């Protein structure tokens, strides 16, 4: 059951990473189009700047669950390097619980903001004036996926048969896969 949950959440995170990648590519293409329109054809740009800002911001948030899945977030591991296996294991669980708590609070806050924008028919204060619920929708989606990804990470940490030993210093330096400090989802898959 845990493996199925972790795989389903991992696949959803990968799907959002594809969407994030597509948004970044679209933003890059629109920037190129905007430069051509403004400096080659000497025409005004109306929607391009808003589109680029909204899509790049959405890509950053929608890609976050995949970054968590792969363990690609920025971390300071100086403390992990000087403590034992058991303390390192406890620190990972505490860090994951704090991350889950933060993402849950942000999920509630971003859902409220999204709902207010939807119900109030908020528009962006620009010439293009797109409805704000569209770009704001990426926030609750990404924080919901981050919550699910943290739950998968915590459950994997708690149910790993040799959890404290799987993060040993000697094995991490040797570079073997489960012991090399890979994220918990990678150990299961």
Residue, then its C-alpha position, 0 to 999 in steps of 0.5 A: x500500500x505504501x509503495x503504491x501511494x509513493x508511486x502514485x504521488x511520485x508520478x503526479x510530481x513527475x507530471x507536474x514537473x513536465x507541466x513546469x518544464x512546458x511553462x518555462x519553455x513557453x515563457x522563454x518563447x514568449x520572451x523571444x517573441x516579445x523582443x522581436x515585437x518590441x525591438x524589430x517590429x517596433x510594436x507595443x507588447x501587451x500580454x507578454x510580460x504578465x504571461x512570462x511572470x505568471x508562467x515562470x512563477x507557476x513553473x517554480x511552484x509546480x516543480x517543487x514536489x518533483x524537487x522534493x521527490x528527487x532530494x534536490x532541495x538546498x540543504x545544509x548537511x554539516x550537522x548531518x555529517x557530524x552526528x550518528x545514524x540514529x540522530x540523522x534519522x530523527x533529524x530527517x523525520x523532524x525536518x520532513x514533519x516541519x516541511x509538511x506543517x509549513x506546506x499545509x499552512x501554505x496550502x490553506x493560505x493559498x487556497x483562501x487567496x485562490x478562492x477569493x480571486x475566483x469568487x471576487x473575479x479579481x483581474x490583474x491591473x494591467x492592459x491585458x487584465x487576465x483573471x487572477x485565479x488562473x495564475x493563482x491556481x498553481x499555488x494550492x495545487x503545488x502545496x497540496x502536492x508538496x503535502x502529499x510528497x512529504x507524507x510519502x517521505x515521512x511514511x517511507x522513513x518510518x517504515x524503512x526496515x533499516x532506517x537508521x542504518x540506511x543513512x550510514x556515513x561509511x556507506x554514503x561515502x562509498x556511494x552505494x545507492x540506498x546508503x548514499x543519502x537518496x530520498x526515501x522514494x528512491x529507496x522504495x522504487 
